Amino acid sequence: MVSESQCDFADIHVKVRDNVFRCHQVVLAARSEYFRARLSRAMEFLEGNRGKEIDAIPFLEEHDLSTEAFEKMIEYMYTDGLKEVDPDQVFLFLHWYGVVMLREYCLGVMACNFETFADTPEFRAMLLTFPPPSGDDSLRTTQPNAPGTVGSANEGNILDDLREKWLEAEGAELDQRDESAALFDKRLEMLMLVAEKEIERYDADARATMWFAMAVRRKLLATDYR
């Protein structure tokens, strides 16, 4: 795992704000499409500069995450779990850095604590950034969250997946599954209406800030890290 020890066989440094993490390329590349792409480019750079005086260990710098968020992401990559996670980090981890099974883990956290999340304006605003649920459970992409499970990089409709996680958490009976799914979709629709009214109440500056954040999230959703 990430360590300060010089005998941990770390072969990559990742700088986040004022902190430098000693990590392992095989873990980052295996767990994150984003880091796989970045490491591939870093190796191409090193290959092209063979013979020049450069650092023995490759060095990456991340500007978009707080130290705390990066520590949580690394914790999940190395252990397949999180001891603690706050709602803001869950929203962040749903898409950033292509850590597929972290997405599934966060969906599970949201499903098991759905009403807690539903009470937060951040969650309600986030719902507006996603395509509406399709109602088609054949599009489900969530997979069992077992350690070492390889997830698909092709993410489906996130609200469909959240609904399926919620149905699993609620233990919905097969003969009541369609009815329960419809109730969940209706709940999402109500939360979105509340979010729209909340946004209307914001002043111009706050509204501009929120829509900018949504635009950034949409851009991240459209990013192909490969």
Protein Blocks (a to p, Z undefined) as FASTA:
>chain_A
ZZfbfklopabdcdehjbccdddfklmmmmomklmmmmmmmmmmmmmmgoiacdfbdcdd
dfkbcfklmmmmmmmmmnopafbdcfklmmmmmmggoiaklmmmmmmmmmmmmmmmmmpm
klmmmmmmpccdehiaklpcbdcfbehiacdfbdcdfklmmmmmmmmmnopafklmmmmm
mmmmmmmmmmmmmmmmmmmmpcfklmmmmmmmmmmmmmmmmpcfZZ
